[in-house]
Each structure stands twice: as C-alpha cells, then as structure tokens.
Amino acid sequence: MNVTTNINKKDNLRIHKVTGRIVFDKLMEALNEIYSKPDHNPEMNTLWDLRDADVSSFPSVQVQHIQSFVSKYWGKSGKSRSALIVSEDVAYGLSRMYEIMSEGKTAGKIMVFRDYEEALKWVESTE
C-alpha cells in the first residue's frame, strides 16, 4: 500500500492517492503520519482517491476504528469536506459505511463518489 499526498494551501485542499492492497496497520501508520505533521490543518478539505486501491481483503470491522481516529484530527468546525473516490463495489460499500459512521461524530461533511471530477467539484464547493 502506498499513500501519496499533495497539499494545495491556496485552495485549502489535500489530495491523497492510495494505491495497492490496503492493510489496516499500514493505513493507520499513514493516517498518523498525515495528522501528526506540524503544518497539518484539521479544517483542510480532503480528497481520498481510492480508485487504484485494493480493499478486497480489508476487514469491515476496522472501518469504525478508522472513523474514530480520523474524527479526532479532522473536521471540527463543520466547514471542511472530505470526498472519497472509489471504482469498485466493495470499496464503495466500505466507504459508505465510513460516511454513515461519521455522521454526528465529526462536523465535517463526507461523501463517496465514483467520478473524480464530480468529487473535486463537490469538495471545493462552499455551498
């Protein structure tokens, strides 16, 4: 599993591209690295591109743990958005679980997409 991150401070947008087979421990390491950086902005909009990630063996029971961890570090003001972009049905299902579990636990908005441009438009929107 590999996570590459591009930060665009001007547009208040952080884009994470995940490739390869997602392993829970490796994902938690990547999240910890992202959120522990001194310049981490918890109100920055995020776009998680999971189209080239393999979630076929990812345990759904770990989605709750990820959601709980992320909610400590992101989306406190209610102004930030996070888009998850997927291409496979399994990834869509896990991402929707994450979206639903996040309701009421973070003030930020989360939405799952299959189209990159649609996700980017939504995450950059202020409506």
C-alpha positions as CSV (number, residue, x, y, z in Angstrom):
1,M,0.0,0.0,0.0
2,N,1.2,3.5,-0.9
3,V,-0.3,6.9,0.0
4,T,0.9,10.0,-1.8
5,T,-0.2,13.4,-0.6
6,N,-0.4,16.7,-2.4
7,I,-1.3,19.8,-0.5
8,N,-2.7,22.9,-2.1
9,K,-2.8,25.5,0.6
10,K,-4.1,28.2,-1.7
11,D,-7.2,26.1,-2.4
12,N,-7.3,24.6,1.1
13,L,-7.2,21.1,-0.4
14,R,-5.2,18.0,0.5
15,I,-5.3,15.1,-2.1
16,H,-4.4,11.6,-1.0
17,K,-3.8,8.9,-3.7
18,V,-3.9,5.4,-2.3
19,T,-2.6,2.5,-4.4
20,G,-2.1,-1.2,-3.8
21,R,-3.6,-3.5,-1.2
22,I,-4.9,-1.6,1.8
23,V,-3.7,-3.1,5.0
24,F,-5.2,-1.8,8.3
25,D,-1.9,-1.3,10.1
26,K,-0.3,0.5,7.1
27,L,-3.3,2.7,6.7
28,M,-3.2,3.7,10.4
29,E,0.5,4.5,10.0
30,A,-0.2,6.7,7.0
31,L,-3.1,8.5,8.8
32,N,-0.9,9.0,11.9
33,E,1.8,10.5,9.7
34,I,-0.6,12.8,7.9
35,Y,-2.2,14.1,11.1
36,S,1.0,14.4,13.2
37,K,2.8,16.8,10.8
38,P,3.3,20.3,12.4
39,D,1.6,22.0,9.4
40,H,-1.5,19.8,9.5
41,N,-4.6,21.9,9.1
42,P,-7.6,20.0,10.6
43,E,-10.0,22.1,8.6
44,M,-8.5,21.5,5.2
45,N,-10.7,19.8,2.6
46,T,-9.6,16.4,1.6
47,L,-9.9,14.2,-1.4
48,W,-9.1,10.5,-1.0
49,D,-8.5,8.8,-4.3
50,L,-9.0,5.1,-3.7
51,R,-9.6,4.1,-7.4
52,D,-6.3,2.2,-7.5
53,A,-6.5,0.7,-4.0
54,D,-7.4,-2.9,-3.4
55,V,-9.8,-3.2,-0.4
56,S,-10.9,-6.8,-1.2
57,S,-9.3,-8.2,2.0
58,F,-9.9,-5.1,4.2
59,P,-11.9,-6.1,7.3
60,S,-15.1,-4.0,7.5
61,V,-14.9,-4.2,11.3
62,Q,-11.9,-1.8,11.1
63,V,-13.9,1.0,9.5
64,Q,-15.2,2.1,12.9
65,H,-11.6,2.3,14.2
66,I,-10.5,4.4,11.3
67,Q,-13.5,6.7,11.6
68,S,-12.9,7.2,15.3
69,F,-9.2,8.0,14.7
70,V,-9.9,10.5,11.9
71,S,-12.6,12.3,13.8
72,K,-10.0,13.3,16.5
73,Y,-8.0,15.2,13.9
74,W,-10.3,16.4,11.2
75,G,-13.5,18.4,10.6
76,K,-14.2,20.1,13.9
77,S,-15.6,23.4,12.6
78,G,-18.1,21.9,10.1
79,K,-16.6,23.9,7.2
80,S,-14.4,21.1,5.8
81,R,-15.3,18.4,3.3
82,S,-13.9,15.0,2.5
83,A,-14.6,13.2,-0.7
84,L,-13.7,9.5,-1.1
85,I,-13.4,8.4,-4.7
86,V,-13.8,4.7,-5.5
87,S,-14.2,2.5,-8.5
88,E,-15.1,-1.0,-7.1
89,D,-18.3,-2.0,-5.4
90,V,-16.5,-3.3,-2.3
91,A,-14.7,0.0,-1.9
92,Y,-18.0,1.8,-2.4
93,G,-19.6,-0.2,0.4
94,L,-16.8,0.3,2.9
95,S,-16.6,4.0,2.1
96,R,-20.4,4.4,2.6
97,M,-20.0,2.6,5.9
98,Y,-17.4,5.2,6.9
99,E,-19.6,8.1,5.7
100,I,-22.5,6.9,7.7
101,M,-20.5,6.2,10.8
102,S,-19.1,9.7,10.6
103,E,-22.5,11.4,10.8
104,G,-22.7,13.1,14.2
105,K,-19.1,12.3,15.1
106,T,-17.5,14.9,13.0
107,A,-18.8,18.3,11.9
108,G,-17.1,18.0,8.5
109,K,-19.0,16.7,5.6
110,I,-18.1,13.3,3.9
111,M,-19.3,12.0,0.7
112,V,-18.4,9.0,-1.5
113,F,-18.1,9.3,-5.3
114,R,-17.2,7.2,-8.3
115,D,-16.3,10.2,-10.5
116,Y,-13.1,12.2,-9.8
117,E,-14.3,15.4,-11.4
118,E,-17.6,15.3,-9.5
119,A,-15.8,14.7,-6.2
120,L,-13.4,17.5,-6.8
121,K,-16.2,19.9,-7.7
122,W,-18.1,18.9,-4.5
123,V,-15.1,19.1,-2.2
124,E,-14.1,22.6,-3.5
125,S,-17.7,23.9,-3.2
126,T,-18.7,26.2,-0.4
127,E,-22.4,25.5,-0.6
